[in-house]
Protein backbone atom coordinates (compact mmCIF):
# COMPACT_ATOMS: atom_id res chain seq x y z
CA UNK A 1 0.00 0.00 0.00
CA UNK A 2 1.11 3.59 -0.55
CA UNK A 3 0.99 6.48 1.90
CA UNK A 4 2.07 10.11 1.50
CA UNK A 5 4.08 11.78 4.24
CA UNK A 6 4.56 15.54 4.53
CA UNK A 7 6.93 17.17 7.01
CA UNK A 8 6.83 20.71 8.40
CA UNK A 9 9.18 23.09 10.18
CA UNK A 10 12.75 22.10 10.92
CA UNK A 11 11.88 18.44 10.17
CA UNK A 12 12.27 19.25 6.46
CA UNK A 13 15.98 20.01 6.90
CA UNK A 14 16.54 17.39 9.58
CA UNK A 15 15.03 14.47 7.65
CA UNK A 16 15.72 15.68 4.11
CA UNK A 17 12.31 15.93 2.44
CA UNK A 18 9.09 17.92 2.39
CA UNK A 19 6.78 15.31 0.89
CA UNK A 20 7.47 11.67 0.19
CA UNK A 21 5.39 8.70 -0.91
CA UNK A 22 6.17 5.38 0.76
CA UNK A 23 5.31 1.82 -0.20
CA UNK A 24 4.53 -0.17 2.97
CA UNK A 25 3.00 -3.52 3.85
CA UNK A 26 -0.27 -3.77 5.78
CA UNK A 27 -0.86 -3.76 8.67
CA UNK A 28 1.17 -0.59 9.17
CA UNK A 29 0.79 1.80 12.11
CA UNK A 30 1.80 5.39 12.75
CA UNK A 31 4.44 4.08 15.19
CA UNK A 32 5.95 1.90 12.45
CA UNK A 33 6.07 4.94 10.18
CA UNK A 34 7.94 6.97 12.81
CA UNK A 35 10.43 4.10 13.21
CA UNK A 36 10.90 3.76 9.45
CA UNK A 37 11.62 7.48 9.14
CA UNK A 38 14.15 7.36 12.00
CA UNK A 39 12.09 9.73 14.13
CA UNK A 40 11.82 7.62 17.29
CA UNK A 41 12.28 9.80 20.37
CA UNK A 42 11.74 13.02 18.39
CA UNK A 43 8.82 15.06 19.80
CA UNK A 44 6.20 15.57 17.09
CA UNK A 45 2.54 15.98 16.22
CA UNK A 46 0.98 13.67 13.65
CA UNK A 47 -2.23 13.82 11.63
CA UNK A 48 -3.86 11.41 9.19
CA UNK A 49 -6.11 12.92 6.54
CA UNK A 50 -6.45 16.09 8.62
CA UNK A 51 -7.16 14.50 12.02
CA UNK A 52 -4.74 13.97 14.92
CA UNK A 53 -3.75 10.35 15.49
CA UNK A 54 -2.05 8.19 18.09
CA UNK A 55 0.96 5.92 17.43
CA UNK A 56 -1.26 2.81 17.50
CA UNK A 57 -3.46 4.13 14.65
CA UNK A 58 -3.40 1.87 11.58
CA UNK A 59 -2.65 3.46 8.25
CA UNK A 60 -4.46 2.61 5.01
CA UNK A 61 -3.66 2.84 1.33
CA UNK A 62 -3.86 6.45 0.16
CA UNK A 63 -3.59 8.03 3.62
CA UNK A 64 -1.94 11.44 3.80
CA UNK A 65 0.20 11.83 6.91
CA UNK A 66 1.48 15.15 8.25
CA UNK A 67 4.28 15.22 10.82
CA UNK A 68 5.25 18.51 12.47
CA UNK A 69 7.49 19.49 15.37
CA UNK A 70 5.82 20.50 18.60
CA UNK A 71 5.79 24.28 18.76
CA UNK A 72 5.97 26.23 22.00
CA UNK A 73 6.49 29.76 23.10
CA UNK A 74 4.45 32.72 23.99
TILOVO-337033 format. One record per residue: residue in three letters; x, y, z of N, C-alpha, C, CB in turn. Coordinates in pm, 1 decimal, decimal comma, padded with zeros to 6 digits. Glycine has a CB too. Example, Ala and Ser with C-alpha at 12.3 -4.5 7.8 and 13.67 -1.06 7.14 Angstrom:
2
<node gumar="ala" n_c1="01319,0" n_c2="-00569,0" n_c3="00780,0" ca_c1="01230,0" ca_c2="-00450,0" ca_c3="00780,0" c_c1="01320,0" c_c2="-00330,0" c_c3="00780,0" cb_c1="01130,8" cb_c2="-00447,3" cb_c3="00904,6"/>
<node gumar="ser" n_c1="01285,0" n_c2="-00225,0" n_c3="00708,0" ca_c1="01367,0" ca_c2="-00106,0" ca_c3="00714,0" c_c1="01290,0" c_c2="00003,0" c_c3="00787,0" cb_c1="01408,4" cb_c2="-00059,8" cb_c3="00572,5"/>
//
This chain:
74
<node gumar="unk" n_c1="00084,5" n_c2="-00117,4" n_c3="00000,0" ca_c1="00000,0" ca_c2="00000,0" ca_c3="00000,0" c_c1="00088,9" c_c2="00123,5" c_c3="00000,0" cb_c1="-00096,0" cb_c2="-00000,1" cb_c3="00121,6"/>
<node gumar="unk" n_c1="00033,8" n_c2="00235,4" n_c3="-00044,9" ca_c1="00110,7" ca_c2="00358,9" ca_c3="-00055,3" c_c1="00050,3" c_c2="00465,9" c_c3="00036,2" cb_c1="00114,7" cb_c2="00408,5" cb_c3="-00202,0"/>
<node gumar="unk" n_c1="00140,3" n_c2="00536,2" n_c3="00106,3" ca_c1="00098,8" ca_c2="00648,5" ca_c3="00190,1" c_c1="00186,5" c_c2="00769,1" c_c3="00155,7" cb_c1="00109,2" cb_c2="00612,5" cb_c3="00342,9"/>
<node gumar="unk" n_c1="00130,9" n_c2="00887,9" n_c3="00173,7" ca_c1="00206,8" ca_c2="01010,6" ca_c3="00150,3" c_c1="00238,1" c_c2="01075,1" c_c3="00284,2" cb_c1="00128,5" cb_c2="01108,8" cb_c3="00058,6"/>
<node gumar="unk" n_c1="00362,7" n_c2="01115,6" n_c3="00300,0" ca_c1="00408,1" ca_c2="01177,8" ca_c3="00423,9" c_c1="00456,8" c_c2="01318,4" c_c3="00392,2" cb_c1="00520,4" cb_c2="01093,7" cb_c3="00491,8"/>
<node gumar="unk" n_c1="00411,0" n_c2="01415,4" n_c3="00469,8" ca_c1="00455,6" ca_c2="01554,1" ca_c3="00453,3" c_c1="00511,1" c_c2="01602,7" c_c3="00587,0" cb_c1="00338,2" cb_c2="01646,6" cb_c3="00403,9"/>
<node gumar="unk" n_c1="00628,8" n_c2="01662,9" n_c3="00582,1" ca_c1="00693,1" ca_c2="01717,4" ca_c3="00701,4" c_c1="00681,5" c_c2="01869,0" c_c3="00702,8" cb_c1="00841,0" cb_c2="01674,9" cb_c3="00707,8"/>
<node gumar="unk" n_c1="00687,9" n_c2="01926,0" n_c3="00822,9" ca_c1="00683,4" ca_c2="02070,8" ca_c3="00840,1" c_c1="00796,8" c_c2="02116,6" c_c3="00930,3" cb_c1="00548,1" cb_c2="02114,5" cb_c3="00898,0"/>
<node gumar="unk" n_c1="00819,9" n_c2="02247,9" n_c3="00929,2" ca_c1="00917,7" ca_c2="02309,4" ca_c3="01017,9" c_c1="01058,5" c_c2="02258,2" c_c3="00994,8" cb_c1="00879,0" cb_c2="02286,0" cb_c3="01160,5"/>
<node gumar="unk" n_c1="01135,1" n_c2="02251,9" n_c3="01103,4" ca_c1="01275,0" ca_c2="02209,6" ca_c3="01091,8" c_c1="01289,4" c_c2="02061,5" c_c3="01055,1" cb_c1="01347,7" cb_c2="02236,9" cb_c3="01222,2"/>
<node gumar="unk" n_c1="01180,6" n_c2="01985,2" n_c3="01059,4" ca_c1="01187,8" ca_c2="01844,2" ca_c3="01017,0" c_c1="01227,4" c_c2="01831,7" c_c3="00869,6" cb_c1="01052,5" cb_c2="01774,4" cb_c3="01040,5"/>
<node gumar="unk" n_c1="01193,1" n_c2="01931,0" n_c3="00788,8" ca_c1="01227,2" ca_c2="01925,5" ca_c3="00646,1" c_c1="01378,5" c_c2="01917,1" c_c3="00629,4" cb_c1="01171,3" cb_c2="02049,4" cb_c3="00570,7"/>
<node gumar="unk" n_c1="01452,2" n_c2="02003,9" n_c3="00699,0" ca_c1="01597,8" ca_c2="02000,7" ca_c3="00690,4" c_c1="01655,2" c_c2="01879,3" c_c3="00763,1" cb_c1="01656,8" cb_c2="02129,2" cb_c3="00748,1"/>
<node gumar="unk" n_c1="01599,2" n_c2="01847,6" n_c3="00876,5" ca_c1="01653,8" ca_c2="01739,0" ca_c3="00958,1" c_c1="01639,8" c_c2="01602,6" c_c3="00890,9" cb_c1="01585,0" cb_c2="01736,2" cb_c3="01093,0"/>
<node gumar="unk" n_c1="01527,2" n_c2="01578,2" n_c3="00823,4" ca_c1="01502,6" ca_c2="01446,7" ca_c3="00764,9" c_c1="01512,4" c_c2="01444,6" c_c3="00612,6" cb_c1="01367,4" cb_c2="01398,2" cb_c3="00806,2"/>
<node gumar="unk" n_c1="01535,0" n_c2="01561,8" n_c3="00551,7" ca_c1="01571,7" ca_c2="01568,0" ca_c3="00411,4" c_c1="01461,8" c_c2="01563,2" c_c3="00306,7" cb_c1="01659,7" cb_c2="01461,7" cb_c3="00385,4"/>
<node gumar="unk" n_c1="01338,3" n_c2="01587,0" n_c3="00344,5" ca_c1="01231,5" ca_c2="01593,3" ca_c3="00244,5" c_c1="01113,8" c_c2="01674,7" c_c3="00297,1" cb_c1="01185,1" cb_c2="01451,5" cb_c3="00205,6"/>
<node gumar="unk" n_c1="01033,6" n_c2="01723,5" n_c3="00203,5" ca_c1="00909,2" ca_c2="01792,0" ca_c3="00239,1" c_c1="00792,8" c_c2="01695,2" c_c3="00227,2" cb_c1="00886,1" cb_c2="01916,1" cb_c3="00149,2"/>
<node gumar="unk" n_c1="00784,1" n_c2="01629,4" n_c3="00111,7" ca_c1="00677,7" ca_c2="01531,3" ca_c3="00089,3" c_c1="00737,9" c_c2="01408,5" c_c3="00023,0" cb_c1="00562,8" cb_c2="01590,9" cb_c3="00001,9"/>
<node gumar="unk" n_c1="00692,3" n_c2="01292,4" n_c3="00069,6" ca_c1="00747,5" ca_c2="01166,8" ca_c3="00019,4" c_c1="00636,7" c_c2="01061,8" c_c3="00017,8" cb_c1="00868,3" cb_c2="01119,3" cb_c3="00106,5"/>
<node gumar="unk" n_c1="00635,3" n_c2="00980,0" n_c3="-00084,9" ca_c1="00539,1" ca_c2="00869,9" ca_c3="-00091,4" c_c1="00612,3" c_c2="00740,9" c_c3="-00058,3" cb_c1="00470,9" cb_c2="00861,3" cb_c3="-00232,2"/>
<node gumar="unk" n_c1="00555,4" n_c2="00662,6" n_c3="00031,5" ca_c1="00616,8" ca_c2="00537,5" ca_c3="00076,0" c_c1="00530,9" c_c2="00418,3" c_c3="00038,1" cb_c1="00639,6" cb_c2="00539,6" cb_c3="00227,0"/>
<node gumar="unk" n_c1="00596,5" n_c2="00311,0" n_c3="00003,5" ca_c1="00530,6" ca_c2="00182,0" ca_c3="-00019,9" c_c1="00552,6" c_c2="00100,5" c_c3="00107,1" cb_c1="00587,9" cb_c2="00107,0" cb_c3="-00149,6"/>
<node gumar="unk" n_c1="00444,7" n_c2="00058,8" n_c3="00172,0" ca_c1="00452,9" ca_c2="-00016,9" ca_c3="00297,0" c_c1="00360,5" c_c2="-00137,7" c_c3="00289,8" cb_c1="00416,3" cb_c2="00072,5" cb_c3="00418,6"/>
<node gumar="unk" n_c1="00383,8" n_c2="-00232,5" n_c3="00378,0" ca_c1="00299,8" ca_c2="-00352,2" ca_c3="00384,6" c_c1="00200,4" c_c2="-00339,1" c_c3="00498,7" cb_c1="00385,9" cb_c2="-00479,2" cb_c3="00402,4"/>
<node gumar="unk" n_c1="00076,5" n_c2="-00377,4" n_c3="00473,6" ca_c1="-00026,7" ca_c2="-00376,8" ca_c3="00578,0" c_c1="-00008,5" c_c2="-00499,8" c_c3="00665,8" cb_c1="-00170,4" cb_c2="-00373,9" cb_c3="00515,9"/>
<node gumar="unk" n_c1="-00042,4" n_c2="-00494,4" n_c3="00793,1" ca_c1="-00086,1" ca_c2="-00376,1" ca_c3="00867,0" c_c1="00033,6" c_c2="-00286,4" c_c3="00900,0" cb_c1="-00159,7" cb_c2="-00417,3" cb_c3="00996,5"/>
<node gumar="unk" n_c1="00011,2" n_c2="-00156,9" n_c3="00893,8" ca_c1="00117,4" ca_c2="-00058,8" ca_c3="00917,0" c_c1="00060,2" c_c2="00051,6" c_c3="01004,5" cb_c1="00173,5" cb_c2="-00000,8" cb_c3="00782,0"/>
<node gumar="unk" n_c1="00128,1" n_c2="00080,7" n_c3="01115,2" ca_c1="00079,0" ca_c2="00180,3" ca_c3="01210,9" c_c1="00160,3" c_c2="00309,3" c_c3="01202,9" cb_c1="00083,7" cb_c2="00124,2" cb_c3="01353,6"/>
<node gumar="unk" n_c1="00108,4" n_c2="00412,5" n_c3="01266,8" ca_c1="00180,0" ca_c2="00539,2" ca_c3="01275,3" c_c1="00313,8" c_c2="00519,7" c_c3="01346,3" cb_c1="00095,0" cb_c2="00644,8" cb_c3="01348,7"/>
<node gumar="unk" n_c1="00318,2" n_c2="00434,9" n_c3="01448,0" ca_c1="00443,6" ca_c2="00407,7" ca_c3="01519,3" c_c1="00546,5" c_c2="00343,0" c_c3="01426,8" cb_c1="00417,6" cb_c2="00316,9" cb_c3="01640,7"/>
<node gumar="unk" n_c1="00502,8" n_c2="00252,2" n_c3="01340,9" ca_c1="00594,6" ca_c2="00190,3" ca_c3="01245,0" c_c1="00647,3" c_c2="00293,5" c_c3="01146,3" cb_c1="00525,0" cb_c2="00075,9" cb_c3="01169,6"/>
<node gumar="unk" n_c1="00563,3" n_c2="00388,6" n_c3="01108,3" ca_c1="00607,1" ca_c2="00494,3" ca_c3="01018,0" c_c1="00716,1" c_c2="00578,6" c_c3="01083,5" cb_c1="00488,1" cb_c2="00582,9" cb_c3="00976,9"/>
<node gumar="unk" n_c1="00694,7" n_c2="00617,1" n_c3="01208,2" ca_c1="00794,2" ca_c2="00696,7" ca_c3="01280,8" c_c1="00926,4" c_c2="00621,0" c_c3="01288,4" cb_c1="00743,7" cb_c2="00731,3" cb_c3="01423,1"/>
<node gumar="unk" n_c1="00921,4" n_c2="00491,2" n_c3="01316,1" ca_c1="01043,5" ca_c2="00410,4" ca_c3="01321,3" c_c1="01111,1" c_c2="00404,9" c_c3="01184,7" cb_c1="01011,8" cb_c2="00268,2" cb_c3="01370,1"/>
<node gumar="unk" n_c1="01033,2" n_c2="00385,0" n_c3="01081,0" ca_c1="01089,8" ca_c2="00375,7" ca_c3="00945,4" c_c1="01157,2" c_c2="00506,2" c_c3="00903,1" cb_c1="00980,1" cb_c2="00339,2" cb_c3="00844,5"/>
<node gumar="unk" n_c1="01103,9" n_c2="00618,4" n_c3="00947,8" ca_c1="01161,8" ca_c2="00748,4" ca_c3="00913,8" c_c1="01279,1" c_c2="00786,2" c_c3="01004,3" cb_c1="01055,3" cb_c2="00855,4" cb_c3="00921,7"/>
<node gumar="unk" n_c1="01306,1" n_c2="00705,5" n_c3="01107,4" ca_c1="01415,2" ca_c2="00735,7" ca_c3="01199,9" c_c1="01382,5" c_c2="00848,5" c_c3="01295,4" cb_c1="01538,9" cb_c2="00770,2" cb_c3="01123,3"/>
<node gumar="unk" n_c1="01254,2" n_c2="00862,9" n_c3="01328,8" ca_c1="01209,0" ca_c2="00973,1" ca_c3="01412,9" c_c1="01174,6" c_c2="00929,5" c_c3="01555,5" cb_c1="01088,9" cb_c2="01038,4" cb_c3="01349,9"/>
<node gumar="unk" n_c1="01212,0" n_c2="00809,1" n_c3="01593,8" ca_c1="01181,6" ca_c2="00762,2" ca_c3="01729,4" c_c1="01248,7" c_c2="00854,3" c_c3="01830,8" cb_c1="01228,6" cb_c2="00614,7" cb_c3="01749,5"/>
<node gumar="unk" n_c1="01175,5" n_c2="00892,8" n_c3="01932,8" ca_c1="01227,9" ca_c2="00979,7" ca_c3="02037,0" c_c1="01227,2" c_c2="01127,9" c_c3="02001,5" cb_c1="01366,0" cb_c2="00938,5" cb_c3="02069,9"/>
<node gumar="unk" n_c1="01180,6" n_c2="01161,9" n_c3="01882,0" ca_c1="01173,5" ca_c2="01301,6" ca_c3="01838,8" c_c1="01031,4" c_c2="01352,8" c_c3="01866,0" cb_c1="01211,3" cb_c2="01316,5" cb_c3="01686,1"/>
<node gumar="unk" n_c1="01016,2" n_c2="01454,7" n_c3="01952,2" ca_c1="00881,7" ca_c2="01506,4" ca_c3="01979,9" c_c1="00815,5" c_c2="01557,8" c_c3="01851,5" cb_c1="00888,0" cb_c2="01619,3" cb_c3="02085,3"/>
<node gumar="unk" n_c1="00689,5" n_c2="01519,4" n_c3="01832,1" ca_c1="00620,1" ca_c2="01557,3" ca_c3="01709,5" c_c1="00468,9" c_c2="01551,9" c_c3="01728,8" cb_c1="00662,0" cb_c2="01465,8" cb_c3="01593,8"/>
<node gumar="unk" n_c1="00398,9" n_c2="01610,1" n_c3="01632,8" ca_c1="00253,5" ca_c2="01598,2" ca_c3="01621,9" c_c1="00227,6" c_c2="01527,9" c_c3="01489,7" cb_c1="00180,1" cb_c2="01739,8" cb_c3="01629,5"/>
<node gumar="unk" n_c1="00126,4" n_c2="01443,0" n_c3="01486,1" ca_c1="00098,3" ca_c2="01367,1" ca_c3="01365,0" c_c1="-00050,9" c_c2="01370,0" c_c3="01335,5" cb_c1="00147,9" cb_c2="01222,0" cb_c3="01378,7"/>
<node gumar="unk" n_c1="-00083,0" n_c2="01383,9" n_c3="01206,4" ca_c1="-00222,8" ca_c2="01382,0" ca_c3="01163,3" c_c1="-00236,8" c_c2="01290,8" c_c3="01042,3" cb_c1="-00273,0" cb_c2="01525,3" cb_c3="01130,0"/>
<node gumar="unk" n_c1="-00352,8" n_c2="01226,7" n_c3="01033,4" ca_c1="-00386,0" ca_c2="01141,0" ca_c3="00919,2" c_c1="-00510,4" c_c2="01198,3" c_c3="00854,3" cb_c1="-00408,2" cb_c2="00991,3" cb_c3="00962,6"/>
<node gumar="unk" n_c1="-00497,8" n_c2="01236,3" n_c3="00728,4" ca_c1="-00611,2" ca_c2="01291,7" ca_c3="00653,6" c_c1="-00678,8" c_c2="01406,6" c_c3="00729,2" cb_c1="-00713,5" cb_c2="01181,6" cb_c3="00624,3"/>
<node gumar="unk" n_c1="-00595,4" n_c2="01490,1" n_c3="00794,9" ca_c1="-00645,2" ca_c2="01609,3" ca_c3="00861,9" c_c1="-00688,8" c_c2="01592,9" c_c3="01006,0" cb_c1="-00756,4" cb_c2="01661,2" cb_c3="00786,9"/>
<node gumar="unk" n_c1="-00674,7" n_c2="01472,7" n_c3="01063,7" ca_c1="-00715,6" ca_c2="01449,5" ca_c3="01202,4" c_c1="-00599,1" c_c2="01393,2" c_c3="01282,5" cb_c1="-00836,6" cb_c2="01353,5" cb_c3="01208,7"/>
<node gumar="unk" n_c1="-00582,2" n_c2="01443,7" n_c3="01405,2" ca_c1="-00474,2" ca_c2="01397,3" ca_c3="01491,9" c_c1="-00488,0" c_c2="01247,6" c_c3="01518,1" cb_c1="-00473,9" cb_c2="01475,3" cb_c3="01624,9"/>
<node gumar="unk" n_c1="-00373,3" n_c2="01179,3" n_c3="01524,3" ca_c1="-00375,1" ca_c2="01034,8" ca_c3="01548,7" c_c1="-00274,9" c_c2="00996,6" c_c3="01656,5" cb_c1="-00344,8" cb_c2="00957,9" cb_c3="01419,4"/>
<node gumar="unk" n_c1="-00294,6" n_c2="00877,9" n_c3="01710,3" ca_c1="-00204,6" ca_c2="00818,5" ca_c3="01809,4" c_c1="-00110,4" c_c2="00721,3" c_c3="01738,8" cb_c1="-00284,9" cb_c2="00745,9" cb_c3="01922,4"/>
<node gumar="unk" n_c1="00001,3" n_c2="00685,1" n_c3="01804,1" ca_c1="00096,1" ca_c2="00591,6" ca_c3="01742,6" c_c1="00035,2" c_c2="00456,5" c_c3="01705,5" cb_c1="00211,0" cb_c2="00569,2" cb_c3="01835,6"/>
<node gumar="unk" n_c1="-00065,8" n_c2="00412,3" n_c3="01777,2" ca_c1="-00126,4" ca_c2="00281,3" ca_c3="01750,1" c_c1="-00221,4" c_c2="00282,5" c_c3="01629,9" cb_c1="-00201,4" cb_c2="00233,8" cb_c3="01872,6"/>
<node gumar="unk" n_c1="-00251,8" n_c2="00400,9" n_c3="01577,6" ca_c1="-00345,7" ca_c2="00413,4" ca_c3="01465,4" c_c1="-00293,0" c_c2="00340,4" c_c3="01342,0" cb_c1="-00370,7" cb_c2="00561,8" cb_c3="01432,3"/>
<node gumar="unk" n_c1="-00377,4" n_c2="00256,4" n_c3="01282,6" ca_c1="-00340,4" ca_c2="00187,1" ca_c3="01158,5" c_c1="-00354,4" c_c2="00281,1" c_c3="01040,3" cb_c1="-00427,6" cb_c2="00061,3" cb_c3="01137,2"/>
<node gumar="unk" n_c1="-00262,5" n_c2="00266,7" n_c3="00946,6" ca_c1="-00265,4" ca_c2="00346,0" ca_c3="00824,8" c_c1="-00320,6" c_c2="00261,8" c_c3="00711,1" cb_c1="-00125,0" cb_c2="00399,3" cb_c3="00790,2"/>
<node gumar="unk" n_c1="-00383,8" n_c2="00329,5" n_c3="00614,8" ca_c1="-00445,7" ca_c2="00260,9" ca_c3="00501,2" c_c1="-00390,7" c_c2="00316,4" c_c3="00370,7" cb_c1="-00599,4" cb_c2="00275,3" cb_c3="00505,2"/>
<node gumar="unk" n_c1="-00408,8" n_c2="00240,7" n_c3="00264,7" ca_c1="-00365,6" ca_c2="00284,2" ca_c3="00133,0" c_c1="-00425,7" c_c2="00421,2" c_c3="00099,8" cb_c1="-00405,4" cb_c2="00180,4" cb_c3="00026,4"/>
<node gumar="unk" n_c1="-00340,8" n_c2="00511,8" n_c3="00054,2" ca_c1="-00386,2" ca_c2="00644,8" ca_c3="00015,5" c_c1="-00388,8" c_c2="00747,5" c_c3="00126,9" cb_c1="-00520,1" cb_c2="00634,6" cb_c3="-00041,5"/>
<node gumar="unk" n_c1="-00359,6" n_c2="00707,3" n_c3="00251,1" ca_c1="-00359,0" ca_c2="00803,3" ca_c3="00361,5" c_c1="-00253,6" c_c2="00910,8" c_c3="00338,1" cb_c1="-00333,3" cb_c2="00731,7" cb_c3="00495,5"/>
<node gumar="unk" n_c1="-00287,0" n_c2="01031,9" n_c3="00383,8" ca_c1="-00193,8" ca_c2="01144,5" ca_c3="00379,6" c_c1="-00157,1" c_c2="01177,4" c_c3="00524,0" cb_c1="-00256,3" cb_c2="01270,0" cb_c3="00305,2"/>
<node gumar="unk" n_c1="-00029,7" n_c2="01163,6" n_c3="00555,6" ca_c1="00019,9" ca_c2="01183,4" ca_c3="00691,1" c_c1="00099,6" c_c2="01313,3" c_c3="00697,6" cb_c1="00106,8" cb_c2="01063,4" cb_c3="00736,2"/>
<node gumar="unk" n_c1="00072,3" n_c2="01393,1" n_c3="00799,1" ca_c1="00147,6" ca_c2="01515,4" ca_c3="00825,2" c_c1="00219,2" c_c2="01497,4" c_c3="00957,8" cb_c1="00054,3" cb_c2="01641,9" cb_c3="00827,2"/>
<node gumar="unk" n_c1="00348,9" n_c2="01529,7" n_c3="00958,6" ca_c1="00427,9" ca_c2="01522,3" ca_c3="01081,5" c_c1="00494,4" c_c2="01658,1" c_c3="01101,4" cb_c1="00535,0" cb_c2="01406,1" cb_c3="01075,3"/>
<node gumar="unk" n_c1="00471,3" n_c2="01718,0" n_c3="01218,2" ca_c1="00525,3" ca_c2="01850,6" ca_c3="01247,2" c_c1="00589,7" c_c2="01850,5" c_c3="01385,1" cb_c1="00414,5" cb_c2="01958,4" cb_c3="01238,9"/>
<node gumar="unk" n_c1="00690,2" n_c2="01936,0" n_c3="01403,3" ca_c1="00748,7" ca_c2="01948,5" ca_c3="01536,6" c_c1="00647,5" c_c2="02012,0" c_c3="01631,4" cb_c1="00879,0" cb_c2="02032,2" cb_c3="01532,1"/>
<node gumar="unk" n_c1="00667,5" n_c2="01988,4" n_c3="01758,5" ca_c1="00582,0" ca_c2="02050,5" ca_c3="01859,5" c_c1="00632,1" c_c2="02192,5" c_c3="01880,5" cb_c1="00582,4" cb_c2="01969,1" cb_c3="01994,4"/>
<node gumar="unk" n_c1="00542,4" n_c2="02287,6" n_c3="01862,6" ca_c1="00578,5" ca_c2="02428,2" ca_c3="01876,2" c_c1="00544,3" c_c2="02474,9" c_c3="02016,5" cb_c1="00506,3" cb_c2="02514,9" cb_c3="01770,1"/>
<node gumar="unk" n_c1="00626,4" n_c2="02565,2" n_c3="02069,2" ca_c1="00597,1" ca_c2="02623,4" ca_c3="02200,0" c_c1="00645,6" c_c2="02768,0" c_c3="02200,4" cb_c1="00664,4" cb_c2="02541,3" cb_c3="02315,3"/>
<node gumar="unk" n_c1="00607,5" n_c2="02836,1" n_c3="02299,3" ca_c1="00649,1" ca_c2="02975,7" ca_c3="02309,7" c_c1="00532,6" c_c2="03061,3" c_c3="02354,3" cb_c1="00704,6" cb_c2="03026,5" cb_c3="02176,0"/>
<node gumar="unk" n_c1="00553,8" n_c2="03188,1" n_c3="02352,9" ca_c1="00444,9" ca_c2="03271,5" ca_c3="02399,1" c_c1="00450,6" c_c2="03411,1" c_c3="02354,6" cb_c1="00439,2" cb_c2="03270,2" cb_c3="02540,7"/>
//
